[in-house]
């Protein structure tokens, strides 16, 4: 089953300040929807890819609706000022309409690998956090087995649950840990109340760098993350929107009380972008069914804008 679907270009609309002066362009004026096979005809640049799947969320007993996250994100991103970004390719979505999560993740990883091999700075929008398993596998395919890949996850939850009956949005990093000889995982924003002792034990067993929610502002935390970044070759950044406080991001599958704020993660994002090691990023759990005034979609868009404008 082919799960690859192109984006309808009509979704990219918004305010127009000028039709000719690129210094006044907004994102919708520089986005070009293309098929993944067309990428070799273009040079290095930014590409967007949607993971329209919340089967993993359903399995994890969360609120479904993140399947519509990629489209909500595009609408929120469209009207932002483009500034120094000349072009963005919209590669469309990988979809899941038959509950076959494994097949969806496999095809998704192939698209990710093709985009990275075409020298794209890839931004992927989900969808459940099961996005991480397919995304990481795509990065591994593109970089080969020798590359030392580090994962930085902004999240209230470890998503390190052991697979028992079937994979879900709660298991991606456990799955990756089982398949990687050298598992390098840093999780920022962890809530003790939202993770069992078993999950903390699993994190310890796998040498996970844990920055808990209440220690994010400590200078030592930034130093630890900086050391983590220095120890790897490439960085995969993944952001679960449910790590943000629910007053800021209500449109997620598992809202969080006392979550972090945009300003609190900025110093860590700067460490990531300044390292020159960022290879790919995704934003997970955008659930427009529970959003208010596009708050969560706009947070995802602003977060992406912050990274893209400093990513080189």
C-alpha positions as CSV (number, residue, x, y, z in Angstrom):
1,X,0.0,0.0,0.0
2,X,1.4,3.4,-1.0
3,X,1.1,5.7,1.9
4,X,2.7,8.7,0.3
5,X,0.4,11.7,-0.5
6,X,1.3,15.1,-2.0
7,X,0.1,18.3,-0.4
8,X,-2.7,20.3,-2.1
9,X,-0.9,23.6,-2.9
10,X,-4.1,25.5,-2.0
11,X,-3.4,25.1,1.7
12,X,-0.5,27.4,1.4
13,X,-2.3,30.8,1.5
14,X,-2.1,33.9,3.7
15,X,-1.5,37.6,3.8
16,X,0.5,39.1,0.8
17,X,2.4,42.3,1.5
18,X,4.1,42.3,-1.9
19,X,4.1,40.1,-5.0
20,X,7.6,41.1,-6.0
21,X,9.7,42.3,-3.1
22,X,11.1,39.1,-1.5
23,X,12.0,41.1,1.7
24,X,8.2,41.2,2.4
25,X,7.5,37.6,1.6
26,X,5.7,35.2,4.0
27,X,6.3,31.5,4.2
28,X,3.3,30.6,1.9
29,X,5.0,32.6,-0.9
30,X,8.2,30.5,-0.8
31,X,6.8,27.0,-0.3
32,X,6.8,24.7,-3.3
33,X,5.0,21.3,-3.0
34,X,7.0,18.7,-4.8
35,X,7.2,14.9,-5.0
36,X,10.1,13.3,-3.2
37,X,11.5,12.0,-6.6
38,X,11.9,15.6,-7.7
39,X,14.3,16.5,-4.9
40,X,17.5,15.6,-6.8
41,X,16.6,18.4,-9.3
42,X,17.0,20.9,-6.5
43,X,19.9,21.9,-4.3
44,X,20.3,21.7,-0.6
45,X,17.6,23.5,1.4
46,X,14.7,23.1,3.7
47,X,12.0,20.5,3.3
48,X,8.8,19.8,5.2
49,X,7.3,16.3,5.6
50,X,4.1,15.3,7.3
51,X,3.5,12.1,9.4
52,X,-0.3,11.9,9.3
53,X,-0.7,9.0,11.7
54,X,-2.1,8.7,15.2
55,X,-2.4,4.9,15.3
56,X,0.4,4.8,17.9
57,X,-1.5,7.3,20.0
58,X,-4.6,5.1,19.9
59,X,-2.6,2.1,21.0
60,X,-1.1,4.1,23.8
61,X,-4.6,5.1,25.0
62,X,-4.2,8.8,24.2
63,X,-6.6,11.2,22.5
64,X,-6.6,10.6,18.8
65,X,-6.7,13.5,16.3
66,X,-2.9,14.0,15.6
67,X,-3.5,12.5,12.2
68,X,-4.6,16.0,11.2
69,X,-1.5,17.7,12.8
70,X,0.5,18.2,9.6
71,X,-2.3,20.2,7.9
72,X,-2.9,22.3,10.9
73,X,0.8,23.0,11.1
74,X,1.0,24.1,7.5
75,X,-1.9,26.6,8.0
76,X,-0.1,28.1,11.0
77,X,3.3,28.3,9.4
78,X,2.0,29.8,6.1
79,X,1.6,33.4,7.4
80,X,4.9,33.7,9.2
81,X,7.5,36.1,7.7
82,X,10.0,34.3,5.5
83,X,13.0,36.5,6.3
84,X,16.3,35.0,4.9
85,X,14.9,31.6,3.9
86,X,14.7,31.5,0.1
87,X,12.7,28.4,-0.4
88,X,11.0,25.5,1.4
89,X,10.0,22.2,-0.3
90,X,6.8,20.6,0.9
91,X,7.2,16.9,0.3
92,X,3.7,15.9,1.4
93,X,2.6,13.3,3.9
94,X,3.0,9.7,4.9
95,X,-0.5,8.5,5.9
96,X,-1.8,5.6,7.9
97,X,-5.4,4.6,7.1
98,X,-5.3,0.8,7.9
99,X,-3.8,0.7,11.4
100,X,-0.6,-0.9,10.1
101,X,1.9,1.2,12.1
102,X,4.9,-0.9,11.2
103,X,4.4,-0.5,7.4
104,X,3.7,3.2,7.8
105,X,6.9,3.7,9.8
106,X,8.9,1.7,7.2
107,X,7.8,3.8,4.3
108,X,8.2,7.0,6.3
109,X,11.9,6.0,7.1
110,X,12.5,5.6,3.3
111,X,11.2,9.0,2.5
112,X,13.3,10.6,5.3
113,X,16.4,8.9,4.1
114,X,15.8,10.1,0.5
115,X,15.3,13.7,1.7
116,X,18.5,13.6,3.8
117,X,20.6,12.1,1.0
118,X,19.4,15.0,-1.1
119,X,21.0,17.3,1.4
120,X,17.7,18.6,2.9
121,X,17.3,20.3,6.3
122,X,14.3,18.3,7.2
123,X,11.4,19.3,9.4
124,X,8.8,16.6,10.0
125,X,5.4,17.2,11.6
126,X,3.3,14.6,13.3
127,X,1.3,12.7,14.2
128,X,2.0,10.7,17.3
129,X,5.5,10.4,18.8
130,X,5.8,7.0,17.2
131,X,7.1,9.4,14.5
132,X,10.5,9.1,16.3
133,X,11.1,5.4,15.4
134,X,10.6,5.8,11.7
135,X,12.4,9.2,11.7
136,X,15.5,7.8,13.5
137,X,15.6,4.8,11.2
138,X,15.5,7.1,8.1
139,X,18.4,9.1,9.6
140,X,20.4,5.9,10.2
141,X,19.8,4.7,6.6
142,X,21.0,8.1,5.3
143,X,24.1,8.3,7.5
144,X,25.2,4.7,7.7
145,X,26.0,2.5,10.6
146,X,29.2,4.2,11.7
147,X,27.7,7.6,12.4
148,X,27.2,8.4,16.1
149,X,23.7,9.9,16.3
150,X,22.4,11.6,19.4
151,X,18.7,12.2,20.1
152,X,17.5,15.2,22.0
153,X,13.8,15.0,23.0
154,X,11.9,17.8,24.6
155,X,9.1,16.0,26.3
156,X,7.2,15.4,29.6
157,X,7.5,11.6,29.0
158,X,10.4,9.3,28.3
159,X,8.4,7.2,25.7
160,X,10.7,4.3,26.7
161,X,7.9,1.8,27.4
162,X,8.8,-1.8,26.5
163,X,6.9,-3.2,23.6
164,X,4.7,-6.0,24.9
165,X,1.7,-6.5,22.5
166,X,2.6,-3.9,19.9
167,X,4.6,-0.7,19.4
168,X,2.9,2.6,20.2
169,X,3.6,6.3,20.7
170,X,5.0,5.4,24.1
171,X,7.6,2.9,22.8
172,X,9.8,4.6,20.1
173,X,12.9,5.2,22.1
174,X,12.9,1.8,23.7
175,X,12.7,0.3,20.2
176,X,15.6,2.4,19.1
177,X,17.6,1.4,22.2
178,X,17.1,-2.3,21.4
179,X,18.5,-1.8,17.8
180,X,21.4,0.5,18.5
181,X,24.7,-0.7,19.8
182,X,25.4,2.9,21.0
183,X,22.2,4.5,22.2
184,X,22.6,8.2,22.9
185,X,19.4,9.8,24.3
186,X,18.8,13.0,26.1
187,X,15.3,13.9,27.4
188,X,14.6,17.4,28.5
189,X,11.4,18.4,30.5
190,X,10.7,15.1,32.2
191,X,7.9,15.1,34.7
192,X,8.3,12.8,37.7
193,X,4.5,12.6,38.1
194,X,4.0,11.4,34.5
195,X,6.6,8.6,34.5
196,X,6.7,5.5,36.6
197,X,9.7,4.4,38.6
198,X,10.0,1.6,36.0
199,X,10.5,4.2,33.3
200,X,13.1,6.1,35.3
201,X,14.9,2.7,35.9
202,X,14.8,2.0,32.1
203,X,16.3,5.4,31.4
204,X,19.1,4.7,33.9
205,X,19.8,1.3,32.4
206,X,20.1,2.9,29.0
207,X,22.3,5.8,30.2
208,X,19.8,8.4,29.2
209,X,20.6,12.0,30.1
210,X,17.6,13.2,32.0
211,X,16.9,16.9,32.5
212,X,13.8,17.0,34.7
213,X,11.2,19.8,34.3
214,X,12.1,21.5,37.6
215,X,15.9,21.6,36.8
216,X,15.7,23.0,33.3
217,X,16.7,26.5,34.4
218,X,19.8,25.2,36.2
219,X,23.1,26.2,34.6
220,X,24.3,22.6,35.2
221,X,21.6,21.4,32.9
222,X,22.8,23.4,29.9
223,X,26.4,22.2,30.6
224,X,25.2,18.6,30.6
225,X,23.4,19.0,27.4
226,X,26.4,20.8,25.8
227,X,28.6,17.8,26.9
228,X,26.1,15.4,25.4
229,X,26.1,17.3,22.1
230,X,30.0,17.3,22.0
231,X,30.0,13.5,22.4
232,X,28.1,12.7,19.2
233,X,28.5,13.3,15.4
234,X,24.9,14.2,14.5
235,X,21.8,15.4,16.3
236,X,18.2,14.4,15.8
237,X,15.9,16.8,17.5
238,X,12.4,15.8,18.4
239,X,9.8,17.9,20.3
240,X,6.7,16.4,21.8
241,X,4.3,19.3,22.2
242,X,2.8,17.7,25.3
243,X,5.9,18.8,27.1
244,X,4.7,22.4,27.0
245,X,2.3,23.6,29.7
246,X,-1.3,22.8,28.7
247,X,-2.2,26.5,28.9
248,X,0.2,27.0,26.0
249,X,-0.4,23.8,24.1
250,X,-3.9,22.4,24.7
251,X,-4.0,20.6,21.4
252,X,-2.1,17.5,22.3
253,X,-2.9,13.9,23.0
254,X,-1.8,14.1,26.7
255,X,-1.9,17.6,28.1
256,X,0.7,18.5,30.8
257,X,0.3,20.6,34.0
258,X,3.4,22.6,34.9
259,X,5.0,22.0,31.5
260,X,7.8,24.0,30.1
261,X,7.5,27.3,28.2
262,X,8.9,28.4,24.9
263,X,11.4,30.7,26.6
264,X,12.6,27.9,28.8
265,X,13.7,25.7,25.9
266,X,15.3,28.6,23.8
267,X,18.7,28.2,25.5
268,X,18.8,24.5,24.7
269,X,17.6,25.1,21.1
270,X,20.5,27.6,20.7
271,X,23.0,25.0,21.9
272,X,21.6,22.6,19.3
273,X,21.6,25.0,16.3
274,X,25.0,26.5,17.2
275,X,26.6,23.0,17.4
276,X,26.2,22.6,13.6
277,X,25.4,19.0,14.2
278,X,21.6,19.1,13.7
279,X,20.7,16.6,10.9
280,X,16.9,16.5,11.2
281,X,14.0,17.5,13.5
282,X,10.4,16.7,14.1
283,X,7.5,18.0,16.2
284,X,5.1,15.4,17.5
285,X,1.6,15.1,19.0
286,X,-0.1,18.2,17.3
287,X,-3.8,17.4,17.8
288,X,-5.9,20.1,16.3
289,X,-9.1,18.5,17.5
290,X,-8.3,19.8,21.0
291,X,-6.6,23.0,20.1
292,X,-7.9,26.5,21.0
293,X,-7.4,29.4,18.5
294,X,-4.6,27.4,16.8
295,X,-2.5,27.9,20.0
296,X,-0.7,24.6,19.7
297,X,-0.3,24.7,15.9
298,X,1.1,28.3,16.2
299,X,3.6,27.1,18.9
300,X,4.8,24.4,16.5
301,X,5.1,26.9,13.7
302,X,7.0,29.4,15.9
303,X,9.3,26.7,17.2
304,X,10.1,25.6,13.6
305,X,10.7,29.2,12.6
306,X,13.1,29.7,15.5
307,X,15.1,26.6,14.6
308,X,15.1,27.1,10.8
309,X,16.4,30.7,11.1
310,X,19.4,29.5,13.1
311,X,20.0,26.1,11.5
312,X,23.1,26.0,9.2
